[in-house]
Amino acid sequence: MPSVRSLLGLLAAAAVCGAFAFLGYCVYLDRKRRGDPAFKRRLRDKRRAEPQKPEERGTQVQCFRSTQKILAFSKSDFKCATLDLVSQVSSVYQTLSSGRSIGTSP
């Protein structure tokens, strides 16, 4: 049965070899990127072919340039959260006042 020390040594050696392989691949790609004009062109064309806008990725980015816009957005967000909380509390109240338990279905 192999000892723990030898297993740790093998694991450390594998980690070192993996790190060297990764660094070697990084150096290879960097040299290729710097030296091959066709590689640069293909990479540039690939990046230009698919410009991703925030709307396409499914996220909505809001840009606030003034304090008034930030406050208006915060107020509307706070109103939505408050209305949601009120609706949840009223739903729980109605459930309890009807004599049902909260965890049961109607």
N, C-alpha and C positions, 0 to 999 in steps of 0.2 A: 504494500500500500504506500503510495507516494506521500511524502510528508507535506505539510502545509507550506513550509519554507520553499520547497522546490516548486510547488504550484504557484506561489506568489512570484517566484523568480521567472517562471515561464510566462506568467501574465504580464509582468513588467517588461520582459523582452518583446513580447508581442505588441505591447503598447508603444514601445520605442520604435519598432519596425514600422508600425502603422503611421506614427508621426513622421518618420523619415519619408515614407512613401507619399504621404499627403503633401509635405513640403516640396518634394521633388516634382510632383504633379503641378503644384502652384508655380514653381520656377519654370517648368516647361511651358505652361500656358502663358506666363508673362513674357517669356522670350518670343514665343510665337506671336503674341499680340503686338509686341513692339517691332518685330522684324518683318512680318508678312503683311504687305499692303492689302492683299486680297482678303485676309482674315479680318483686318480692320474694316474693310468695306462691307463684308458680309455681316459683321456684327452691327455696324451702323445701320445698314438696311433693315436688319431684323428688328432693331429697336424702333426705327421709324415706321415700320409696317404696322405695328400694333400699339398705337398710343392708347394708354388706358386713362380714361377720365374717371373721376370719383363716382359719377352716376352709373358708369358701366360696371364698376366693381360692387355695386350694391350699397355703398356707403354714402351718406350725405354729409358733406363738409360745409360748415357755415363759417363765413368770414365776417368778422365784426370789426368795423373800422371806427366805431364811435361808442362812447359809453351808453348813449341812449339806446342803441340797438341791443347792446348786451343786457341792459335792464329790461327792455321790452321782451326779449327772448326769455330771460329768467322769470319774469312775471307770468308769461304764458305757460312756461314749463311748470311753474309752481301751481298755477290754476289747474292744469291738467292733473297733476299729482294729487291736489286737494280734492278735486271732484271724484277721482278714482277712489281715494280713501273714504270719502263720504258715501259713495255708492256701496263699497264693501261693508262699511259699518251698518248701513241701512239694511243691506241684505242679511247680515247676521242678526240684526234686531228683528226683522220680519220672521226669520227662521225660528228664533227663540220664542217670539210672541205667539207663534202658531202651535207651539208645544212640541215641535220636532227637535231632535238633537242635531247639532251642527254637522256631524260626520255622516248622517244618513241621507239617502236620496229621497226626493219627494214621492 
